[in-house]
């Protein structure tokens, strides 16, 4: 349990822009405890400003540039390319932002058995008259998997 003097000192250190980690070390508690104390004090009417979105665990808008086009955030880039925000952020981590929106989409896996194309293993197996597992274990047949645009 913290005394009112300790809580006042936590608030003062926070207002002096001291990192939460440093404040927590001074008082021998963890960072989430300091955050809870500050939230409680705000709830009690103390004027304690937030340090912004990053301090609250939210994402800040980070500009993203893809093939020379600047976007204000990953969400804007995702909307533009019809992708998810996670796809844009993953591409940024991998360093492949310039390839976003260029990959072929909606590819279906097709199966070709001795030159005859089928949409699935099941369709090919039914055509030949064997089970799916037997088709996958077949030897002596020319079986090729292709990716083609979906119709």
Phi, psi and omega in degrees: 000134181264144177280160177301327178294319178295320179295319177299322179293321177299314180297317180298316180295321179296316180292338176276012179062033174281141180298147180300324180299317180294318179298316181298320180295321180299321185261001176069033176233175178268166183300317179302327179294320178296317178300319179295318179300315180295320178296319179297318180295322176297317179297332179276004174099005178285142181275089180238106182289149175284154179272013178108183185298321183296326180290335181268004180082013179262160179282137172272154177285117179249125180300143180233133177243126181233117180049045176084356179259123181269132176243144182293331181205170177296327179295320178295318179296319179298316178299317182298318184266358180071035181242179175269159177299322180299323179295319179293315180295322178296318179296324178294318178297320180282344183080027182242033181300325183292345179266355181298137177080357180259340182295148176289135181250167174053051177267134178258143178274122179244158183239133178242119179245114182052041176087353179262126184269141178227151181280343182203165176297321182299315181296320179294317180297318179296320180296319181281332179094031178228175180280163178302314182297320180296322178297318181294333181266000183298141173236150180092355176255151177269097182251124183231133176261130180233154171250124180231153177299138177292147180282000000 
